[in-house]
Amino acid sequence: MVLPAPAAVRPIRVLIVDDSAFMRRAIERLLAQQPGIAVVGSACNGFEAVQRTLELRPDVITMDVEMPRLDGLGAVREIMQSLPTPIVMLSTRTTEGAETTLHALDAGAVDFIAKPGPLSEDLAGLGDRLSEAIRVASHARLRRRHPAPPQPLRANTLRPPALPHGLPAARVIIIGASTGGPPALAEVITHLPAGLAAAVLIVQHMPASFTAALARRLDALSLLAVSEASEGDLASPGRVLVAPGGFHMVVGNDRRVHLNESPSVHGVRPSVDVTLDSVTAVYGPNAAAVILTGMGRDGAEAAARLAEAGGHVFIQDEATCLIYGMPRVTKELTRRAVQAPLDQIAGLLARAFPERTTPQ
């Protein structure tokens, strides 16, 4: 008996968008070395990217940020309205590049890669990082109409007077996210009450220059004060600290944040597991973990340990996740985890940690 040959696995079809002919060729050469990925075309600006997307219907698009005629952000918006397609941004590490990339993620882009210069030694390593992002993006759940990002709340007029960061928080919330995380974080943080009776620690997988931009963006949108964490910052009620890219963030018995460059965990630094284990040791049942969209399992094991210690565990449900990886593993490991749509998580946290009384 002759068995039929196994069906060939269809490669991921990629469209490359970059205004630099050198970078288009370089990216195509790098991706040609990656199994299971096929480059089907290229475009030199956002306007052409939209046209080529409609013609070629690629599985994933790599998108430069700064381009003539129509930039990467504009192209993302057009593509997500006409033919939703997973998009991986290639962004410079500049402040402006980081800010634009966050806007692109809000508009529907799945992920981003920090773009090295054309003569950078990092260019050779771009192929592995980009191919991994492409493979993850190919599994993303997209919707034709992406929700509009929340409008700035003008914290200087609507945010209540800030309390001095001199009192340590008796309770703490840790929010972990990876791919798809920035828009999900904005949804949660912007709906937390100004009088939240807990400190909030965010661990988002992204490079350093981008975590600073993320903190600034969340601060502009939130009634809570948000900043990138610095060594020795106090975890205090109503304060939100974002782990800086490249550093693990832990909380000591002094209730202060400490940063270190210990080896990566699950291939990432900062790691949700590292932060969450430190919080469980200090706060025990007075802590809550929130695991949002992302590939992999970072945070899942530590969330299970927090649940065993009596803490709360909330996970984003599959229907609202861009990538249902970290939440899925957390659900498998933690029987007491509460799964909910993204727009309900802030309410669950507010009920778990009722508002404190804000001094007048």
Summary of the structure (lengths in Angstrom):
residues: 360
radius of gyration: 20.9
end to end distance: 83.9
largest distance: 83.9
contacts: 1312
relative contact order: 0.10
helix: 38%
strand: 21%
